[in-house]
């Protein structure tokens, strides 16, 4: 196993990625090649023959272009490309340059899903997981692959999820996403302030996840009061809060474990794969977008 780690590894935001890459490749008995920039790699493409994986750290927009990656792809045409983008690249996935044939995630998503997927790819028993799929794989392909690779060795445990939303389209979309991931999903269509009475669910209904998608300021007093009622009703569930372009204050407000228990804030739009992985993570109250 030969992995090429490229980028400004000294940046603090990439510390966990670098540490994990070093550890995972070492456990796999592999070789970790290093370069500070894509330009440095292209000066000696012959050395890249036999590379099994490119892990590229992107510190800022325009640091490198899709065209600059082509020599690397030509040198190792079967190697997956994973681009981990730093905080300065926020929003670039919507308005910036596309990287055909490469997968791209923000550095904050590394611990939720990509670390585990990278470890699966480097498994000494044989590569598996997301990075063995073509970059053109659909969400359905990815979910099916996860189902196969993570097939339970014992009887499956029923998992319930509740979706709360003030928009019918969001309610349907989130319900389908969670159902496809193996949750038995119930829905609650409500107002932006969670007005009205809480619907009645079957006896013993105890969701492991409550996903709340409201088009409001999450820290507004009336919203906080409404969310507190939901928290009280479903004490043991992960409270997953979705909102457009969440502010830092919204993230930090819900990291109070004593008040909110297990809670996460997700920015919309979001990547389905990372979202589902975050719901299954045991880590609590991370700042997630």
Secondary structure, 3 states (H helix, E strand, C coil): CEEEEECCCCCHHHHHHHHHHHHHHHHCCCEEEEECCHHHHHCCHHHHCCCCEEEEEECCCCCCCHHHHHHHHHHCCCCEEEEEECHHHCCHHHHCCCCCCEEEEEHHHHHHHHHHHHHHHCCCCCCCCHHHCCCCCCHHHHHHHHHHHCCCCCCCCCCEEEEEECCHHHHHHHHHHHHHCCCEEEEEECCCCCCCCCCCCCCCCCCCEEEEECCCCCCCHHHHHHHHHHHHHCCCCEEEEEEECCCHHHHHHCCCHHHHCCEEEEEECCCHHHHHHHHHCCCCCCECC
